[in-house]
Amino acid sequence: MPTEIRVSNFPLSLETNAIIYYALEVHKQLGNGFLEIVYKDALELELYNNDIYFEREKEYSITYKNHLLKHKFYADFVVFDSVIVEVKAKEEIADKDFAQTINYLKCSGCKVGLILNFGKKKLDMKRVVF
């Protein structure tokens, strides 16, 4: 990773900038056009090879009125134990992608999410702060 990192006013900006750096490397190597799973595998390899702590397909349960619901959420990645990362490979990031990320933030207790869309010629990314 570069020795100079831009710091912004976003919460967890150092962490999200590091994740974006590795996502850009994946996009640089693979370009667009692959299925989502390929980008997840490549991002996992980048994070692992650079000693970034992450969990893939992290499971979250939902409780309603003290009852555990049957269905669970699975976040693509939780990185640094504090950032939800959702990987997409499509034309545009849609409203339902934001809603999905917000749901994951609610379930996880994390405050920041990244939606990384590898489906365009240039990596599309959105920060979601909850």
C-alpha positions in Angstrom: 0.0 0.0 0.0 1.3 3.5 -0.7 3.0 5.2 2.2 0.9 8.4 1.7 -2.8 8.0 2.4 -5.4 10.7 2.0 -7.4 11.2 5.2 -10.9 12.5 4.8 -13.7 13.4 7.2 -15.4 10.1 6.7 -15.5 7.8 9.7 -12.9 5.0 9.4 -11.3 6.8 6.4 -7.9 5.1 6.8 -9.6 1.7 6.8 -11.9 2.4 3.9 -9.1 3.9 1.9 -7.1 0.8 2.4 -10.0 -1.4 1.2 -10.6 0.8 -1.8 -6.9 0.6 -2.6 -7.0 -3.2 -2.8 -10.3 -3.1 -4.7 -8.7 -0.8 -7.3 -5.9 -3.3 -7.6 -8.4 -6.1 -8.3 -10.2 -4.0 -10.9 -6.9 -3.0 -12.5 -5.9 -6.6 -12.9 -9.3 -8.1 -13.9 -11.2 -5.2 -15.4 -14.9 -5.5 -15.7 -17.1 -8.3 -17.1 -16.6 -11.2 -14.6 -19.2 -12.5 -12.2 -19.4 -11.1 -8.7 -17.9 -14.2 -7.2 -14.6 -13.7 -9.1 -14.2 -10.2 -7.7 -14.9 -11.5 -4.2 -12.3 -14.2 -4.6 -9.7 -11.7 -5.9 -10.5 -9.2 -3.1 -10.2 -12.0 -0.5 -6.7 -12.8 -1.9 -5.6 -9.2 -1.8 -6.8 -8.7 1.8 -5.2 -12.0 2.9 -1.9 -11.3 1.1 -1.6 -7.9 2.7 -2.4 -9.0 6.2 -5.7 -7.2 6.4 -8.1 -8.7 9.0 -11.4 -9.7 7.4 -14.2 -12.2 7.6 -16.0 -13.4 4.4 -19.7 -14.2 4.2 -20.1 -13.2 7.8 -23.5 -14.3 9.2 -25.8 -12.0 11.1 -29.0 -13.1 12.9 -32.0 -10.9 13.3 -34.0 -10.7 16.5 -37.6 -9.5 16.6 -39.4 -9.0 19.9 -36.9 -11.3 21.7 -37.3 -14.0 19.0 -34.5 -15.1 16.7 -35.9 -15.0 13.1 -35.2 -17.9 10.7 -33.5 -15.9 8.0 -30.1 -14.5 8.4 -28.0 -11.9 6.5 -24.6 -12.7 5.1 -22.3 -9.7 4.5 -19.8 -10.3 1.7 -16.9 -9.1 3.9 -16.4 -7.5 7.3 -13.0 -5.9 7.2 -11.0 -4.6 10.2 -13.9 -5.8 12.3 -15.6 -2.5 11.5 -16.4 -2.0 7.8 -19.1 -3.9 5.9 -18.0 -4.5 2.3 -20.5 -5.5 -0.4 -19.2 -6.5 -3.8 -21.3 -6.0 -6.9 -20.7 -6.6 -10.6 -23.4 -4.8 -12.4 -24.3 -1.7 -14.5 -25.2 0.6 -11.6 -25.3 0.6 -7.8 -29.1 0.5 -7.1 -31.2 1.8 -4.2 -31.7 -1.8 -3.1 -27.9 -2.2 -2.7 -27.9 0.8 -0.4 -30.8 -0.7 1.6 -29.0 -4.1 1.8 -25.9 -2.4 3.1 -27.8 -0.4 5.7 -29.5 -3.6 6.9 -26.1 -5.2 7.3 -24.9 -2.1 9.3 -27.9 -2.4 11.6 -27.4 -6.1 12.2 -23.6 -5.8 12.7 -23.3 -2.7 14.8 -20.7 -1.4 12.2 -21.1 2.2 11.3 -19.5 2.2 7.8 -20.1 0.2 4.7 -18.6 0.2 1.3 -20.4 -0.9 -1.9 -17.8 -1.8 -4.5 -19.1 -2.3 -8.0 -16.7 -4.0 -10.4 -19.2 -4.1 -13.3 -18.1 -0.8 -15.0 -15.0 0.1 -16.8 -14.0 2.2 -13.8 -14.5 0.8 -10.2 -17.7 2.4 -8.8 -17.7 2.7 -5.0 -20.0 4.2 -2.5 -19.5 4.8 1.2 -22.5 4.3 3.5 -22.3 5.8 6.9 -25.0 4.7 9.4 
